[in-house]
Amino acid sequence: MKKSRLPKTFSLAITLINLLFVSFLQSQNIIDSFLIGNNTTTLMGTYSDGLRTPRDLDFHKVAGRQNELWVINQNNTGSRNHGGSTVTYYNAGQDSQWAEYRRDSWSGHFMHTASAIAISENGTFANTLDCQDANNNTTGYFSGSTLWDSDTSVYARVHQNDSWLGSHIDMIHQSPYSEGIASAGGNVYWLFDGFHNAICKYDFGVPHQQGGDDHSDGRVWRHSDLSVDRQPGLSSHMEIDPVSGWLYIADTGNERILRMDPNSGTIAQNLNPYGEPLQGYWRMSGTDWNVVADSGLTNPTGLDIYEDRLLVSDYANGDIIVYDISQDPVVELGRIATGLSNEIMGLKVSPEGDIWYVCSNANELYQITVTVILVGDVNGDGLYTIMDVVLCAQFVMGLSEMDEDELYRSDVNYDGDIDVLDVLLIVDLVIN
């Protein structure tokens, strides 16, 4: 880092300092701390918990259940009861963490080659199917997304050995090779449709009875002018930014990250649903979308948003790339290297700001935690004092040197320079 000369007097007005400090506070995000390298990676789940080619994960959204981490397994399918499954980690990340494996008796259809999971705030969850036909019909295209009730007295518990179709509560079969999914609230989800190379909106409507098969109130909108491409065997995750409303997409086959306005586009054509009656199925045009990142990516798969930070995992090299999506264009801030090539698939940030990911081949679940450094606390004692001001000022005047951690804590405005502005911001931290 560069250093500049300190003037003899501080001439900046205190009002200017406060304005700058407010701007600094607004820029802070715990995810940035992971880029410093003060991280601890812990193995939190294994094959013994029931992990079987895990491809995605999500934290529960319902109040009182946010400590539940749901992992979806791809598994293999050969019959109706050999499909995907889930492992739920209760008290995730705590000493009292425990795991529960579940597989519905009809998972061979409704979780056939399961590829992604998303949990809605209403307690439902949906999964995608990375297959051409959920009935193993080599000439068919009957595949899409399944809706479930996360109530543990219902999911994989009711209708397991009778004439009903397991415990699922809805399914729409218009998107073979679907690789990613994002909740839009209620029973509405966005899908990465690898068969039609499009992004689709699925509205399940009112779920049918548990194990039923009436999909007639379902609606699908296919945004085909936003062209995406799957990478066989890999997930392509998606997430809605709650601030901007943009839907962010890992376009794995095209080695890029996209975003689209979910409210854009108009109906261009009525489509005929395949294999089932629906209330509506439409092709959309005029979708507002753009490329977020298209360099330095090989197999972007996992994707999540935490405040104004976008995190993307690259399956090829194991890097977790962090982007600042508050800027336009979006800026890459740095990378967290895991060293796990051809492993990381799904990625999710916990409500507390920890990073979780699954290794699909090793059948493992990991948590990354970080020791947060207080920027402006130059001496690292956990307090803002006049000593922090003195240490920073001495460095600026060329009277002392700093180690790497002290340099990081001194660059309060993150501009790469240690200068008088940083001294002033530390003064304001001490005062306030």
C-alpha positions, 0 to 999 in steps of 0.5 A: 500500500502507498502512503502519503504525507500528513499535513500539519493540521487537519483542515477537513470539516467534521461534517465532511468526515461524518459524511465519508464515515456514513458512506464507509459504514454502508459499504461494509459486508461480512463477506469482505472479511473472507477475502483477507484469509482469516478463514476456518474451513470445517467438515460438517457433513459426510456420507455417514449422514446420508450425503449421496452426490449432494448438488445443492443446499438451502436454509429454511426460511420460516421463523424458528427454523432458520437453523435448518440446512437442507441438502439435496442429493442427486442419487441414482434412479432406476425405479420409483424409489431410487431417486434423489433424497435430502439430508436436513442438518438441524442446529447447523454449525452448532455443537448440537448439530444433527442430521436426518436423511429422508427419501420419498417412496416416489423419489424416482419420479419426483426427485429423478436425478435431483439437481437443485433445491429452493425453500420458500418463506411459506414452508414449501420447497421445490427441486429440479430434475436433471433428466430428460424424462422422469418416467425413464421414457427414452423418447419422452420429455416429461420432466420439470420441478416438484413441490413439497411440504417441508412439514416433517410430519408430511414430507417422506412420511405420508402415502409411502406405501399406498396407492397415492404418489408419495408425499409430493404436493405438486409437479409441473413437467415442462422443463427437462434437464432443469439445473437450477431453481430460485424461490420467488415467494409462495408457490412460485419458482424460477427454473433453469431450463436446460432443454429449452435453453431458457429461464422459466417461471413456474407458478404451481398455484394451489397445491393438490392433495398429498400424492395427487396428480392434478396440475391443471392450475399450474402456469409456466412462462418461458423466457426464451430470448435469454439464452442459457446453456447447461453443462451436463451433470452440473447444477446452474444455480439462481437467486433473487436479490431482495434489494434490486429484484434482479434474478441472478443466474449461473449460466454454466455452459456459457461460462458467465453470470447473468441477471434478468428483471423477473418483471420484464417481458411480454407474452409472445406466443401460447405454447402447448404443454407436454403431457399434462393440462395447465392453466397457461404456458407461454413464451415470453419476449422482450426480457430485460437482462444483461451479463454480469461477469463473463471472464475468469469463469470456467464452470460457475455452478453455486450462487448466492447473495448476501446483502450486496455481495454475490458469491459464485463457486466455480466447479472447475477450480473450487474458487468462490468468487465475490462480486459487489453488485451495488456497483454498475457494472458489477465489480469482482472483489476477490476470491476464496480459494478452496483448492477443490477442483471438480467438487463444489456444486451448491453454495449458500450463505447462512443468516449469520454470514458463514459460507456453506458448500457441498462437494458432490463427488466426495459426498461432503458438506463444509462450512467456512467461518471468518475471524472478523477484523475491525477496520480502523482498529489498527492495533487489533485490541478490539477497541477504537482509541487514540492509539489507533489514530497515532499508529495510523498517523505515524505510518502516514508520516513515514515514522513507522512500518506496519504488518499486513494485518495492521495495513488492512485495518488502517485502510478504512475506506478500502482505496488501497492507500493509507493516507490522511483520509484514513486517519480522519475516519479513525478519528471519527470512529474514536469520537463516535 
